Amino acid sequence: MSLLEVNDLAVHFGGVKAVDGVSFSVDAGEVFAIIGPNGAGKSTIFNLISRIYEPTRGTIRFDGKDITDLKSHDIASLGIARTFQNIELFDHSTVLANLLMGRHTHRSTNFVQDILFLPKVRREERAHRKRVEEVIEFLELEAYRKKMIAGLPYGVRKVVEIGRALAIGPKIILLDEPASGLSVEETQDVAFWIEDMRRDMGLTVLMVEHDMSLVTQVSDRVLAVANGKPLAMGTAQEVQADPHVQAAYLGTPEEDAA
């Protein structure tokens, strides 16, 4: 069963067709990767799904619901979480505080209840803290719980951003280049976590990534795009062998890549 369905998605910025006629579906429990050269439109597809950009045409359905016209602030409450290519964390807050911010969509108390710290508020706070502590344990962030983001190594900050997305309690997580800037060992940790997200958390994963070793290791299916258009879809091995994909990556004529 498809959890996410993207049909004929396009967005034009003036005369530039950043995404032009992209269609794909992601099944529940699947790890689906989008690959392509720089400027191919991969992150733009993420921004369309998260409703940061308005599509020029096409539809997006999630869990059976048309979300094409929803606002970006409504997306997380549906069960869609994402990370960003450029880390978006609060540098002068702790790891714990950043993860707790991922729970904001689950708050049901009002301002007065919060000020008076009523029993309902205390119950919710305990539930939010429990979920965040589970994420901290899952990503092995215990040593960084009370540390400020600004003082952390780049690799740890990447993990914290994944943790904040997981703290939402999503049905699907959109990982925008999770291995970018990481060492080989850190990238292997990401691969293990993606597999555990699916197996232990029951999550669906949609990933944009350049590291083909990671894509090959964790992905069920891969969509290759270039210049905003789809090129090929299949397993990682099938897509890498496709002459259109080879031409897009290597800059060679397609007849030479075949």
BELFEN-V88520 format. One record per run of one state. SS is the DSSP state (h for helix, s for strand, l for the rest). FROM is the first residue (numbers start at 1). TO is the last residue. If there is no record, write none. Layout:
ss=SS from=FROM to=TO
ss=SS from=FROM to=TO
This chain:
ss=l from=1 to=1
ss=s from=2 to=13
ss=l from=14 to=15
ss=s from=16 to=27
ss=l from=28 to=30
ss=s from=31 to=35
ss=l from=36 to=41
ss=h from=42 to=49
ss=l from=50 to=56
ss=s from=57 to=62
ss=l from=63 to=64
ss=s from=65 to=66
ss=l from=67 to=71
ss=h from=72 to=74
ss=l from=75 to=75
ss=h from=76 to=78
ss=l from=79 to=79
ss=s from=80 to=82
ss=l from=83 to=93
ss=s from=94 to=94
ss=h from=95 to=101
ss=l from=102 to=103
ss=h from=104 to=106
ss=l from=107 to=110
ss=h from=111 to=116
ss=l from=117 to=118
ss=h from=119 to=138
ss=l from=139 to=141
ss=h from=142 to=144
ss=l from=145 to=147
ss=s from=148 to=148
ss=h from=149 to=151
ss=l from=152 to=153
ss=h from=154 to=167
ss=l from=168 to=171
ss=s from=172 to=176
ss=l from=177 to=183
ss=h from=184 to=201
ss=l from=202 to=203
ss=s from=204 to=208
ss=l from=209 to=211
ss=h from=212 to=218
ss=l from=219 to=220
ss=s from=221 to=226
ss=l from=227 to=228
ss=s from=229 to=234
ss=l from=235 to=235
ss=h from=236 to=241
ss=l from=242 to=242
ss=h from=243 to=250
ss=l from=251 to=253
ss=h from=254 to=257
ss=l from=258 to=258
